[in-house]
Amino acid sequence: MKNYRHYSSRQLRKLLRGKSNEIEKQKMLIVLAERNKMPKRDIEFMTNKIFNESNVVTMAKLPDNCIDLTITSPPYEDLRHYEGYTFDFEKVANELYRITKKGGVVVWVVSDATIKGTETGASFKDALYFKKIGFNLHDTMIWLKNPMPQNHNRYEQAFEYMFVLSKGKPKTFNPIRVPKLYKDTRKKRNFHRNKKDNSKKKVGFVGKQNDKVDINVWKINVGGGHVTKDKIAYQHPAIFPEKLAYRHIISWSNENDIVYDSFMGSGTVAKVCLLTNRKYIGSELSKKYCDIAETRLRQTIENDMFLKLKQ
Ligand SMILES: C[S@@+](CC[C@H](N)C(=O)[O-])C[C@H]1O[C@@H](n2cnc3c(N)ncnc32)[C@H](O)[C@@H]1O
């Protein structure tokens, strides 16, 4: 990256007003964002938009404690450089902590690259850094996929981590429930624990329930048809399944909450926010992927209007 760090913030603002290509402008904005020299914007003017810029630039415009939930997946390690930008994990993590509301959640979906025969361990390093800067590692969830067969000397690679990080105790948890394997035929009854003096203390009760809270390993397949029905989205190489975004959005946020995706890609998180009545904010470096996301969102709105007209 051309070293704009040697310029003063005043010089950079002057350069930004002049003519320059978009990539150079973005690089200047990143330097200003790093110096915290960007005016904060009213959050309401930032919502329901995807910003074609680096996430550190978008986040620098966001006030403290304004985001309810972030769901995001960084580029794989070999792709952490893009058109001269390098994704700086620690800066992104620090900013995510600053903008997350108290009780808000960040879901960081990540897996390790294998370089020269050894996994890099970047996922664990990311999780431990999040803890170091103040997040709770609320849950280490697993996204189990249908593995793509590969020729190598180990078992087929079938999962990614979904680190659920919270700023304090999560303020929202709407657990997904699944049917119990066996029907509960017992009557509602109280549970007691023996106290030291041999008397009993009521500690809870079990009702007749035929469902239970889901486990923290989610089997969600990838590949054409499973991920989304939006053909245009497949022009992006690494889309989230809509089901994965949906499950996290309903679990950790409520209607009208603000959901951020710092690596928006093809716009999956924004689309699911539209469908579940949440507000979204996204950052995406690539103009091509921003255009795909915008088309996808337009189609979602048009299909929804069409459905409503048909009712
Ligand atoms: C793993 S993909 C995310 C895919 C997305 N979850 C979806 O469903 O389409 C990561 C994306 O981050 C973008 N990206 C990389 N560095 C970035 C940065 N610093 N700021 C914003 N976007 C970035 C890449 O262009 C890529 O589209």
The ligand as an SDF file (V2000), in Angstrom:
LIG
                    3D

 27 29  0  0  0  0  0  0  0  0999 V2000
  -15.6070  -14.8350    3.2170 C   0  0  0  0  0  0  0  0  0  0  0  0
  -16.1840  -13.5110    2.2200 S   0  0  0  0  0  0  0  0  0  0  0  0
  -17.7230  -13.1180    2.9820 C   0  0  0  0  0  0  0  0  0  0  0  0
  -18.8970  -13.7660    2.2810 C   0  0  0  0  0  0  0  0  0  0  0  0
  -20.2570  -13.3760    2.8510 C   0  0  0  0  0  0  0  0  0  0  0  0
  -20.4590  -13.8970    4.1880 N   0  0  0  0  0  0  0  0  0  0  0  0
  -21.4010  -13.8500    1.9200 C   0  0  0  0  0  0  0  0  0  0  0  0
  -22.3240  -14.5020    2.3870 O   0  0  0  0  0  0  0  0  0  0  0  0
  -21.3300  -13.5700    0.7320 O   0  0  0  0  0  0  0  0  0  0  0  0
  -15.1680  -12.1780    2.7180 C   0  0  0  0  0  0  0  0  0  0  0  0
  -15.4070  -10.8680    1.9600 C   0  0  0  0  0  0  0  0  0  0  0  0
  -14.6920   -9.8340    2.6160 O   0  0  0  0  0  0  0  0  0  0  0  0
  -14.2670   -8.8770    1.6560 C   0  0  0  0  0  0  0  0  0  0  0  0
  -13.1870   -8.1110    2.3110 N   0  0  0  0  0  0  0  0  0  0  0  0
  -11.8890   -8.4670    2.4920 C   0  0  0  0  0  0  0  0  0  0  0  0
  -11.2480   -7.5550    3.2350 N   0  0  0  0  0  0  0  0  0  0  0  0
  -12.1710   -6.6030    3.5640 C   0  0  0  0  0  0  0  0  0  0  0  0
  -12.1160   -5.4040    4.3460 C   0  0  0  0  0  0  0  0  0  0  0  0
  -10.9960   -5.0090    4.9460 N   0  0  0  0  0  0  0  0  0  0  0  0
  -13.2570   -4.6740    4.4650 N   0  0  0  0  0  0  0  0  0  0  0  0
  -14.4090   -5.0650    3.8710 C   0  0  0  0  0  0  0  0  0  0  0  0
  -14.5190   -6.1920    3.1120 N   0  0  0  0  0  0  0  0  0  0  0  0
  -13.4120   -6.9430    2.9750 C   0  0  0  0  0  0  0  0  0  0  0  0
  -13.8760   -9.7230    0.4620 C   0  0  0  0  0  0  0  0  0  0  0  0
  -13.9400   -8.9660   -0.7410 O   0  0  0  0  0  0  0  0  0  0  0  0
  -14.9400  -10.8530    0.5230 C   0  0  0  0  0  0  0  0  0  0  0  0
  -16.0380  -10.5620   -0.3160 O   0  0  0  0  0  0  0  0  0  0  0  0
  1  2  1  0
  2  3  1  0
  2 10  1  0
  3  4  1  0
  4  5  1  0
  5  6  1  0
  5  7  1  0
  7  8  2  0
  7  9  1  0
 10 11  1  0
 11 12  1  0
 11 26  1  0
 12 13  1  0
 13 14  1  0
 13 24  1  0
 14 15  1  0
 14 23  1  0
 15 16  2  0
 16 17  1  0
 17 18  1  0
 17 23  2  0
 18 19  1  0
 18 20  2  0
 20 21  1  0
 21 22  2  0
 22 23  1  0
 24 25  1  0
 24 26  1  0
 26 27  1  0
M  CHG  2   2   1   9  -1
M  END
$$$$
